[in-house]
Amino acid sequence: MSGKPVITDFLIKSTVISRYALTTVQSAVHNPGSEAREAVFDMELPHEAFISNFTLKIDGRVYVAEVKEKEVARRVYDAARARGHTAAHLATRGREMEKFQVAVNVEAGGRADFTLSYEELLPRRLGHYELALSIRPQQVVRNLTVEVVIAERTGIEYVEVLPLRTSELLDNRLKGTQDVLKSTSVERTTTCARVCFTPSPEQQALYSSQGIQGDFVVRYAVQMADLIGDIQTFNGYFVHYFAPTTLPVVSKSVVFVIDISTSMIGTKIRQTKEAMNTILSDLRPDDDFNIITFSDIIEVWKVNQSIQATKQNVQKAKKYINMIVPSGWTDINGALLAAAKLFHGDGQAGGGEAGTKVPLIIFLTDGEPTSGVTSSSAIIGHAREALRGSLSLFCLGFGDDVDFPLLQRLALGNRGVARRIYEDADASLQLKGFYDEVASPLLVDVRLDYLDNRVEDVTRALFPAFFNGSELVVAGRLRAPPDRDRGRGLRVRLQASGSAEALELENEVRLNETGPGRRCPQAAEGAEGFVQRLWAYHTIRGLLRARLQADDGEGRRLLKEKAVALALKYNFVTPLTSLVVVRPDDRAGPTPTPTPTPTATADAGTSGTSAQSPAPSPAALGTPLPPPTPTTEPAPRDPRMLQAAKITLRSRPDTKYYDEPLPAVEASDYYDEPLPAVEASDYYDQPLPAVEASDYYDQPEPVDEAFYYSDYDLYSDTEDIEDMEYVAYGLKSGEAVVPSVSFLSSVDGDPHFMVKIPQSNESLCFTIDGHADDTLRLVEDPLSGVTVDAHLVGAPADPQHKDLPRNFIDRITVRVVRPAAAGSGVRVQEVNVSREGAALEGEGRLSIPWEPHSVTSRTGLKLEVSRKACLSVWVGEKTQFLILLHRYDHPSSLQLNHLGFYIVHGDGLSQQVRGLLGQFQRADLRLQRRTVPGNAGEPEQGELSCGGRRVSVTLTSRTLKDSPLPAHRAPCWLVHREDAARLLDAPYAGYIVPRKPGS
């Protein structure tokens, strides 16, 4: 390890005060080598956490991050980047974690210290709380310490340290992979607990050669004696925890709505059946239930009404579930309306007793709407109207291709929540785990009122239901009471419906200032403002949820402004704010060392001081962390050294890369900064052309740097495209975005061809049954010298259509042959595109990955990789091709990563262009309708003429991929398979490119 930076200290301190966790991570890195090395600080953060501070110290100089509104942060970042080099990129998110990564160059003998603080409110699930702390230093550490302090005023029921969580699978979480961790100590009183984990280097090495790689998890439960809950106050703020435990369970009427479209074939449907068999067994005898399965056909198991969960009925339901065979498209709208009809139609779920039972819809899908109504806004509106605000809709998105933002909005708008089910070996456990959380409703229509006009700025206080093992949290600000009421407590009224009758309870709570100091001294220092910060955290979360639900742009704007203002005041990194560290130019002279945690907040370029509750500093979180292990003095700094840095936020890469276009007024909110050129050289096999070299190489003197971090989570600015894969940071005007164009012609899918009919808005579509391993000539133009070839790869046959071959494009070659300068032969340029990336050949070889964003220019040729895995190829100024990569993280047996090819602009192609697609560029296509539209419900027929050839066509609706947006249903004139050959100017064999000898 002599040449690798050594992490000498890795310290985590987390203080949990009444469920609110404040965590600080410190990492000290020393470079013992004789040359500069990259030091990486890599931390996985809980998905619901907000970063509140980041500090970087390099060779004694301290750089403190600032939280700014996203657009302001971008301007700071761009300004610093314009004066020097930076690097930043996005990567992937795990199930419940987001990755924060910073990398800096540390000079020979130098040292870097990283400090990161974040905050989160721990949710109560199945009766307990869990704090997960990521320990993944990627090496054995000389001094590794984890300290957790828990302070709970009402009393701690139990505390336990789980086995190290090395896998995200639920069976690992439930069973553990080893005995309780060695070097762990637990101290506990009635209201306070302290957990320490201090493994020696020898003990770390027992886990792996890279030391400990997992999550340190502490689970605990809290005593809750008062039915009305626990209210804590401090400094004019209050938080109310409501989690009664002695109430009887309310019977439920549940309808399971299950997607059985073709994409569910294989592991997904098997795991769904396993989960449903377990869930059905867990239904209570007095519950009612029903099952709806849907593809493009909706089938209701018990059409008249839901039935009681007797043993006999449960067995019948299991038999029905086990006989499901997936097929067809996905009609989400129709399925939701069918479920609503069971409750509001003639056959009400549960018969005459339905009114006394909690109505629940548990909706499972793995895709996006492809049949029936496919517009997200229309589906949301129909669901809202049909469910009438009285049914709770819980949406489960299975796998990577699901339209999860649609499910979020459906659930949040209909008294429910949405949850991801990850495609993994434990998917059935995930499904069952979610059901367990909602299986036991204790109260419905819960309302918490705070009387006598004593509170303001209260978070959500009306809840559709309270489920056993969960917790409702309300926070707000206290008004100063009139003189006559001084000394009185806060009167709280609870109204809800229980198992037998309506419940109404009123209680007066003493307003004693809450502080853990007397009961838990370890948590006292610096934690006095936790109620205020908890209120801000909870309020921002509520505003982000409300913004996701808002239908109008003005409402979203107002909610955004409120959330941003609070985030700036409390120094929180949210989906609407960003973390920026600007490293000053060393030539400007020494900079004063700032305090470890900034109290300044920024708004639209101004700054001020947060006088109420600054972000807690690391030392303020309880017992001070042990000092970093001393290291040797750093070597003198080389003034020519550019210390490049990069920050990574990882956001889960789903295969749902395309979605509906965003409103133009909001579009700038949804994109982040382009990847700086400093990283580009990592991806190229050959040196970059001289014209671009200055963009990629270090300057001879130190320059400014900016570190940029932006939080994308469940309620991100992407609105309807929350979990899209972000490839680039902040595109400026003039830089590429995903094109919004009308394609002249394309081939995409199995392979499916689409051609625009000239002088109309109509499309022609047809399919050619190609053969695996054939290479097809798509475009050939002898005058412009452009040819495009596509290679086919075979795919498993559809069980429903075993006689039809399935092939996809896996390689595309664009070749341009032009005369060389001064008439000395020809210049050949070739772009070879595969599912792994692209390569530009001719005058050397240049490798181009699918990410990050990049632009490459050669004489007469330009390539640009933009977000959503799009590669644009310009030949001259009048010809543009677009190549899309469709990929899946966990493909089913019928899903295959593949490419699509689109001719965007073809003005540069000559009249002599030919090929499978090229022939239609200059073709005289004419459509003649044969029947009157809508006649007796029959499909409209027509005749298409093309260069003297005539074929019959039928107007139909097909799922088209005619843009980078999602595949969608649209009308097209279909050439039937048996007629497709007559449409072309040559037989299929005439488009096959001969194989080269030896290939």
N, C-alpha and C positions, 0 to 999 in steps of 0.2 A: 504493500500500500504506500510505498515511499513516494510514488509519483501522483497519488490521488489525494485530493483534499480529505482531511480527517475531521469527522464530527467529534469534537471533544466533549460537548455537553448537549443533551437533549432533554429539556425540562418542560413538563406540563403541569399547570396549576389550574384547577377548576373549582370554583366556589358556587355552590347551588344554594340559593336562599329562596325558600318557598317556591320551588320548581323553576326559578329563573337562574339559568346557569351562565356564569361569566368565566370564560376560559382564556388563558394566556399560554402560548407556546413559545419557548425560547430555544434557539439552536445556535451553537457556536461552532464555527468551522475554521480550521487552520490548514494552510497549504505548506507542507514541509518540503515540497519539491524545489527544484532549482529554476523552474520556469512557471509562468502564470498558468493557472488551472481554473476550470469552471466549478464553482460551488453552487449546489442546488439546495434550495429549501422547498420541500415538497410536502404539502399537508392536505389531507382530506377533511373537509368540513361537513357537518350535518346540513342537510338540504334546507332546513328551516332557519339556519343561523344567519345572523347579520354580522359581518366584520365591522369592528369598531375602531381598530387601530392596526397600523403596520409600520414598523420602524426597521430601518436597515442601517447598520453601522459597519463601515469598512475602514480599516486601519485608523480607527479613532475618530473618523468623521461620521456624524449621525444624519440620516435623511429620514424625515418623518412624512408619512403619507397624509394627504388631505382628501377629504370626501367632498366632491363637487357634483353639482347637477350634471347630467351626462353630457349635454352639449358644451357646457363650460369646460368640463374635463377634456373633451375632445380637442377643443381649441388650445388648451394648455399643452396637451400631448403633441398636437401637430406643430405648434410653435417651437417646442423643444426639439422635435424630430427634424424640423427644417434646418436646425443648426448642427445636427450631428446624427449619430446612428443609434437606433434603439431596436429592440426586437420584442415581439409579443405574438402569441398565438392562442387559439382555442383548441381544446381537445375534448375528452369525453367525461361523462359523469357516470358514476356507479348508481346503484339503486337508490340509496338514501344519502349519498355523499357527493359533494362537489370538490374538485381538486383545485387548490391554490398552489401555484408553483412560481418561484422566482429563482433565476439563475444569474450569477454575477461572476466575472473573472476576478480571481484573487491572485495577487502577485506572489512571487516566490517568497516564502516566509511570512506572507501576509495572513490576515484574519478577517472574517466576516461574521457579524452577529445579526441574527434575524429574530424579530419579536412580532408575533401576530396575536391579536385579541379578537374574540368573537363572542356573541351573546345569543342565547336561544331560550325559549320557553318550552320546557319538557312536557309533552302531552301525556296524559294518563290513558293507558290502553290495557284492557283486561285487568284493571285494578292496581297497576304498578307504573313506575316511571323508570326509564332507562337513559343513562348518560353514556354515550359511546365516544371514546377518545382515540383518535388514530395514532398508532405508533408504527411508523414505517420509515425509519431513517436510512434504510438501504445499506446499513453496515452495523457492525458491532460498535457500541458507543462506550467510551470510558466512563462517563457519568450520565446515566439515564434514570430520571426520577419522574414519577407521576404522583401527584397529590390531589385528592378530591376531598373537599369539605362540604358537608350537607347540613343545612340548618332548617328545621321545620318546626314552626311554633306550636302546632297542634300535637306534635309527637311523631316519632318515627316508629313504624310498626316492625320493619325489618330492613336490613341492608345485606346484600350479597354481591360478591364479585363473581361474574360468570367466567367460564373458561375463555381463553383468548379467542376472539372471533376472527378466524383466518379466512372464512368463506362467507359469501352473502346468502348462501342457501339457508332456508329456514330450519332444515334438519340439523345443520350445524349450530344454529342459534338455540334450538330447543334442547339438543342433547349435549352439545359441547364436543370438543375433540380431544380433551385431555383433562387431567385433574385440575383442581383449583391452582391458580398460579402461585409458584413459589416466590419468596421475597415479597409477599403481600401481607400487610398488617391492617387490621380493622379495629378502630376504637369507637365506642358508641356510648352515648348517654341517651336520656329520654328524648331530647330534642336536637341532638347534635351527633354527627358521625364524621370520622376522619379515616380515609383509606389511603395508604401509601404503597407504592409498587417501586422497588429499587433493585432490579435484577443486576447482578454483577456481569462483567463481560463474558465470563465463563458460562453463566446461565443463559445469556442472550444467544451465545453460539450454539446452544443445544437446540434452539428452534430452527435455525437454518444458518448457512454460511454468511448470509446477509443480516443476521441478527433477527430481532423480532419484526414480524410483518403481519400486523393485525390490529384489531380494535380492542382496547381495554374497556370493558363494559361493567358498569355498576348499576345494579337494579335495586330499587327500594320502594317501599309503600309507606303511606302516611295515614295516621289515625284521623278520622273525621267523625266526631261524635254528634255535632249539631246538625239537625236536618236542614236548616237553612244555609249551612255552609260556614266557611271561615272568611272573615273580612279583615284585611290588614291595611293599615294606613301609615303614611309617613309624609311629612313635609307638604301637606295639602293634596295628596293623591291617595287613592284607595284601589285595592284589587280584591275581588270577591271570587273565591273558589267554591263551586257548588258541585258536590258529588255525594248525594245521600246513598246509603248502602243497605238500608233496612226495608226498602219498599218492595212490594210484591211485583212480579213480572206481569206486564200487560200482554194479553194474547195479540197475535198479529195475523194479518191476512197478506200473504206474500205471493207475488207472481214472479217466477223466474223466466226471464226472456233471454234466450240463448241463440247466438249466431251459429248457423250451421252451413254457411256458404262454403264454396270450394276451398278457400284459403284455410279453413279449419281442419282440412284433411291431415291425418297423421297424428303427431304427438299432441297437438293442441286439443283435438276432440277427445283423445284418450284421457288426457289429464282432466279435461272438463267433466267427463263421465265419472272419473274417480272422485273428484271433488263433490259432484252432485250426489253421488251415492252416499257419501259421508254426511253431507248437509241434510239430505232428506231424512236420514236416520236420526238426526238431532232435532228435527221439528217436534214441538210439544204437541200432545194429543189434542189440545184445544186450539191449536193454530189451524188456519185455513191456508190452502196453497193451490197453485195452478202452474202450468208450464206452457210457454210459447216458444216454438222454434221458428227461426226465420232465415231465409235466404232471399231470393226474389219471390218466394212463396211464403206466406204467413200461415202457420198451423198452430191452432189452439188445442191443447190436449183435451180439456173439458170445456166444451163450447158454451154450455149453458151457464155454468157458474163454477167458482172454485169449490174445492171439497175439503172436508176435515182431514187432518193428518192422522188418521187411524193407521194401525199396522198394515191392514189390508191395502189401504189406499197408497201408503208409502211403497209397498212392494210393487204395486201396479205402476207407480211412477218410475221406480228404478228400472223396471222392464222396458218401459217406454224410452227412457233415457238411453239405455244400453243398445237400443235398436236404431238409434239415429245414424244416418249416413249423410255426410256433408255433400252439397252440390249447389250450383247456382251462384247468383250475385248477392248483393247486400242491400236490403231495403230497410234501413234504420227507421225511417219515418213511418212506414206501415206497421212495423213491429211495435213502436211506441203507441200508436193509435189503437192497436189491438189490445194492448195491455190496459190502456185507459178505459176502453169500452168494458172490460171485465168489471171495473169498479163503478163506472157511471152509466153503463148500458142496462139493458133489461135483465141480463144475468149478472147481478152484482157479485163481486168476489165475496165469498162467505155467506151468501144468501141474506136472510133477514137480519143476521147478527153482525153484519159487516161494520155497522156503525159503531159497535163497541170494541172493535179491534183496530190495531194500528195498521194502516195500509202501506205496504212497501212494494216497490218494484226494484228488483235486482237485475240489471241489464248488462249483458256480457257480449262484447263484439271484439273482433281482431282486425277490423279494417275501417274503411271509410264508405260512405254511401255511394253505391254504384247502380242502384236500381230504384225505380219510383222517383220520389222527390230527392234530389241530390244537393240542393242548395242548403248550406249550413244555416243561414238566417231563416229560411222557410221552415226547416225542420224544427228549429228552436221555437219559432212562433206557433207552429202546429202543436208542439208538445205542451207549451204553456197554456194554450187554449184548451187542449184535451184533458190535461191533468188538473186544471182549475185551481191550482194552488193548495190542494188538499191531500195530494199523494206525495210520498217521499220517493224520489228516484235516485238510486245508487248505481253509478255507472262504473263498470270495470273494463279497462282497456287492455286487451290481451296481446302482447307482443309489440313489435317494432313498427308495424305498418298501420296501426290504429290512428284514427283522427282524434287524438286525445284532447286537443283544445275544444273540439265540438262536444265531447263528453263532459268536460269541465263546465262549460256553459249550460249544458242541459241539466246537470246535477245541481249546480249552484242556483239555478233559476227555479228549481222544483224541490226544495227542501231536502236536498241530499248532498253527497260528496262524490267525487270521482277518484278512482285509485288505479294505478298501473299494476298489471300483472305481468311480471317479466318472464320471457320465454326461457325457462330453465328447468332443471330436473325437479325443482320443488314447486312448480306452478300450481299443482293441486293443493299443496299446503298453503300457498298464498291465497287461493280462492277460499279455502276453508277458514283461514285466519281472518279474512275480511268479514265473512259471514258471522263468525263468532263475535265480532265487535258490534254487530247490529242485531244479533239474534234475540237479545233480551231487552226490549224497551221497558223502562220503568215509568216514564212520564212522557206525555205529548203536549205540544203547545205550551212550552214552559216560558213564563214571563216573570222577569225580576224587575221590580220597581223600587226606586229609592225616593222616599217621600219627603214632604216639607220643603221641596225646592232646594235641597242641600247639595246637589251634585250637578256637574256639567261635563261636557265633552266625554260622555259615556260611550264605551264601545258597545257592540251588539249585545242586547239584553233580552231578545226574543228568539227562542230556539224551537225548531219543529219538534224535537224529541230529545230525551235524555236516555242513553243506553247504559245498562249495567257495566261497570268497569271503566267508564269514561269520566270526563269532567268538563263542566261548563265554566268559562272564565270571563269575568266582566271587570273592566278597569275604567277609572274616570278620575275627575278632579273634584275636590271638595270645595264648596262655596263657604265663605266665612259666615258663620251663623249670626243671627241677630243677638243682641245682648241678652235678651230674655231666654234664649235657648242655649246659651253657653253652658257647657257642662253636660248637655244632653247627648245621647248617642245618635246614631244614624238608624232611622226606621226603614226596614226592608220588608217588602211584601212579595211573596211567592204565589203565583197562580199557575195551575197546571191541571191536566186531567190524568188520573191514575187508573188502576185496574178496575175500581168499582165506581168511583164518583169523582167529581171535581175536587181539587185540592187547593185550599187557600190558607196561607199562613203569613202572619205578620210578626216581626220581632224587632227589638231595638238593640243595636250592637254598639258597645262602648267604643269610642274613638280614641283608644290609647295608641300612642305612636309605636309602630312596630319596629323593632330593631333586634337583631340576633345577638347583640353584644353580651347581655347577661347570661343567656342560655348557651351561647356558642361563641366564645371569645375568638376562635380562629377565623370566624367569618365576619367579625365586627368591623375591622379597619377598612375604610374605603367603600363599604357596601351600603351606606346609609341611604343612598338615592336609588336603590334597586326598584322600589315601587314606581317611581317616576319613569325610570327607564323601561320597566316592564309595560307601563301604560303606553309609552311611545312605540315600543316594539309591537304590541298588540294592536294599537291603532293603525299603524302602517300596514300590517298584515290585512286588517279589515278593509282599508282603503284599496289595497291592491286587488282583493277579492271583488269588491264592489266595482272597480274599474273593469275587471274582466267580464262582469255581468252587464255593464252599461250598454245600452243600445245606440246612444247618440254621441256624436263627437264632442259636443259641448260638455256633457256629463263626464265623459272620460277625461277631458281637459281639466275640469275643476277638481276631480278626484286626484289626478296626477299632481296638480299644484299643491294640494294639501299634503300628499304623501312625500313629495320632494322637500317641502318646507320642514317637516318633522325630521326627515332623514338627515338633512343638513344640520339641524339644530343639535341632534344627538349623535352626529358623526357615524351614521349607519350606512354601510354599502348595501344598496337595494337594487332591484331591477331598474330603478329610475335615477340612480346616482352611481358614481364611479370613484375608484380609488386612484389617485395620481401621486407619484413621487417624482419630482423633478430634481435631477442631480446637477447642481451648479457647475459651471466651468471652473476648473481648478485655477485657471489663470486669473480669476477675479480676486484671488486672495483667500485667506482663511475665512470660514464661515463659523458663526457661533453655534455651539451645540444646543439644540432645542431640548425642551423637556420631552421625556419619552412618549408622552401622549398628548396630541394637540387638543386644545380646547377651542380653537378657532373654527368657525363654520363659514362656509362660502355660499353665496347666493348671487347668481348672475354677475360674477366677477367681483363682488364685494365680500368683505370678511368682517367678522365680529367675534365677540366672546360669548360663549354659552355660560351664562352665570348660574344656571339652575342645576344642571347635572351633566358635568363633563364625562366623557368616556373614562371608565376606571383604568388607572395605570396598572401595570403588572404587579408592582409592589403593594398596590392597594387592595389586592384580592385575598388578603389573609396573611398567613405566615410567609415571610419573604422566601423566595427560592434560593437555593444554595448558590454561591457565586460560581461563575464559570471557572473551569479548571484552567490554571495559568498555562500559557504557551510561550514559546520563544518569541522574542521581539521580531516584528516584521522587517523584512529587508527594505532598503530605501526604494521609494516608488520611482518607477521608470516614467519620466514625463511624457514619453511617446505612447504609453499604453492606453488603448481605448478599452474601457471596461464595459463591454456590451452586457446587456441584461435583458431578461425576458420574463414576463409574467403570464401564467396560464390559468385560465378558468376553464374547467372542463364541463361541458354540457352534453348530456347523454346523446349519443349519435343514433338516431332512429332511422329506419329506412323511409320514413315519411318526409321526403325532401321537398315536396311540392305542395302548395296549398293555394287558397284563394288569394288574389292580390289584396294588399292592405290599402286602406283609405289613403289618398295622396297626402292629406294634411298631416297624417301621423307617420308617413313612411320614414322620415329621417330618424324616428325614434328606434327603428327596428334593426339598424345596422351598426356594426362596430368598425373599428379602424382597420385598414388594410395591413396585411403583414408587411413589416418593413423589409427592405431589400437585404438587410444584413444577414438574414437567414437563407436567402435564395441560393447562395453558393453551396449550401449543404446538399442541394438536390441535382446539381448539374455534373455531368461526367466530364465535359470539356469546359475550358475557361469561357466566360461570357464574351460576346463581341465587344470590341473596344468602345463602341458608342455607348454601351451600358455599363462599362467596367466601374466608372466612378460611383455608381449606385451601390456597389456591393463590397467595396474594399474600405478598410479602416483609414482614417485620416492620420496624418503624421503627428498631430497634437491632440490633447484631450479636448473633448467637445461635450456639449450638454447632452443629458440623457433624460428620458421620461419613462417611468414605469406606469403602466395603465392596467387597471383591473375593473371589470364591470360584471355585475351579478346577474345571471340569467337563471330564473327558477320558475316555480309553478305559476307565478303571476307575472311573467316577464312582459316586457314591452311588445313582444311579438304578437300579443293579443291572440290571434287564431293560429299562430304557427309556433307555439311555445317551445316545442322540442325539436325544431329543425336543426340540422347541423350547420353551424356557422363556420364558414371557411375563412372569412376575411374581416378585418377591423375597418370601420369607417370609410366607405368609399366617398371620395370627393366628387364634385361636379366634373363631368367629363370622363370619369372612370366608369368601367363597365358595371352594369347591374344585370340581373337576369332579364333577358330581352322579353318585351311584350310585343310580339310581332304576329303577322299572319304568314304562316309557312306556305310556300308554293306547293311543296310536296314533301313527303317523309316516308320512312320505313321504320317501324318500331314495334317490338313485341314478337309475334309468333310466325314469320314476320308479317305484319299487317301494313299495307300500303295505303296512303291517303294522298289525294290530289285535289287541289282547289280547282273548281270549274271556272274558267275565265268569265269575266263580266257578270259574276253572280257571287252570292255569299254561300253557295252550296258546295258540298264536298262529295267526292267520289271515293269509295273505299273498296278494297279487294284484298284477298289473301292468296298467296302462292304457296303451294305445298313444296317447300324446298327440301333438300337432303342434307343431312349432317355432313360437315367437312367440305361442303361446296363453297367456293368463293364466287360471289356474284358481282358483275359489273353494274354498279348503280348509275354512274355518270361517266361518259367518255366524250370529250370534245377535242377533235383533232386540231382546230384552229387556236384555241386558247391553251392547249396542252394540258388540260385538267382531266384526270381520271380519278374515280372513287370506287374502291372495291370493298366488299363486306364479306367476312367469313362467318359461316353458320356453325353453330354447335348444337348438338341434339339435346333434348330434354325429355324426362319421363312422360309417357303418355297419360292423358287425363283418363282416370278410370271410367268416366262416363262416355268417353269417345275414344276408345282404344284403337280404332282403325285410322284415326287422323294423326299424322306425324306432328311433332312439336319441335320447332327449331327457333333459336334466337341468335342475334348477332353478338359475337364476342370480340371481333377485331375489325377495325376499319382502317383503310389506307387511303390517304389523299396524296396524289402524286402530281407535281407540276413540272413540266418540261418546257423550257424556254431557251431561245438563243442566248449564248453567253456574250459578254461584252466584246466588242471589236470583231465579232463574227468568228470567234475561236471556239467552234463546237457549240454544245448545249449545256445549260445549267439544269441540273436535276435536284429538286427539293421534294422530300417525302416526309409526310406526317403519319406515323404509325400509332394508332390508338388502340389500347386494350383496356380490360377492366382494371388493370393495375396502374395505368397512367399512359402518358404519351411520350413519343420520342421524335424529335426533329432531326432529320438526317440530310446530309449535303453540306459541304464546307464544314465537316466535323459533325459530331453527334451531341445532341442536347436532350437530356432527360427532363421531362416535365410531369410532376405528380398531379393528382386530382386536387390536391390542396397543398399549400395555401394559394391565395389569389396571386396570379403572375401574368405578366405581359411580355411576350417575346416577339421581336421584329427582325425580319431579314428582308432583303431586297424583294419587293413584290409580294411578301407573305407576312401575315401577322397572326399570332396565336394568343388567345386570352382565356385563362381559366378563371371563372368567376364562381360565386357561391352556387350552391345546389348542384355541384358536380356538372357544370356546363363548360364545354370547350368550344369556343368560337374560332373558326378558321376563315380569315379573309384572304382571298386571292385577288390582288389588286384592290381596287376600290368598289367594284361593282358585283363581286361574287362573294357571298357569305354562306358558309355551312355551319350548322350547329350540331354538336354531338353530345348527347346526354348519357350519363351513367345511371342506370337504375340498379340499386343494390340493396341487399337485405342483410341485417346482422345475423338473423337466425332463420334462414330460408326454409320453407316447408318443402316437401318432396316435389311440389309443382312449381316452386319459385326458383328462378335462376337469375343471378346477376347478369345483366345484358346491356347492350348499347342501343341507342336510337339515333337515326341520322335524319337531319332536316335541311332542306334547301331554303334558306331565308331570303336571299336575294340572288337572282340568276341573270341579271342584266349583262354580266360579263361573259356569259356563255353564248356561243355563236348559234346560227341557225342549223348547224350540222351536229349539234349535241344529240347524243343518243344514250342508251343504257336503260335499265329498268325504270329509273326515275327520270333520267335526262330526257327521254323521248317525249315527256309530257310538258317540257319547258316551252316548246314552240308548237305543240300539237294544237290542231283545230278541234277542240272538244265542244260538242253541241248536245244539249239535252232536250228531248221532246217528251212532254208528259202525255200519258195515254189515258189516265182516268182523272176524274174530278176529285180533288182532295176531300177526304172525309166521307166519301160515298159509301154508305151502308157499313161503315166501320172497317172496310177493307183497306189494306195498305196500298198506297199510291204506286202505280207502275209507270215505267217510262222506258225510253230507248235512248241510248247514248251512241253517238257516232264519233269516231276518231280516225281520221285519215282514211275514210272509206270503209272502215270496219264498224259493224253495228252489233251492239250487245243489249240485252234486256237488263234493266235495273229496277230495284225496288227501294222505295223510300222507307228506311227503318231507323231504329235508334240503336246505336252501338257505343260501347265504351271506347273513347278515342284518346290517344296521347298525341294531340296536335299542338302542344306547347309545353313549356317547362312546368306548367301548373299540373295539378293532379289529373290522373285519368278521369274522364267525366263522360256522362251520357250526353250524346248530341246526335242530331239527325244527320244521315248521310245516305247517298244513293249507293246501294250495295250491288256489286257485280257478283253474281253467284259463282261458287268455286268452279263449277263445270264450264263457265263462260269466261273465266279470267284469262285463259290462254288466248282467246280470240281478241281480247282487248289489246294485247301487246303486238309490237311490230316484228317479233321473232319468237320462235319456240323457247321454252325454258333453257334448253341446252345451249342456245345461242348467247346466253348471258353468263355462262359459267366461264370463269377465267382458267385457262389451262394451268395445270400445276407445273412448277419448275422441275427440271430433272433432279431426281434425288430427294424430292420433298415428299 
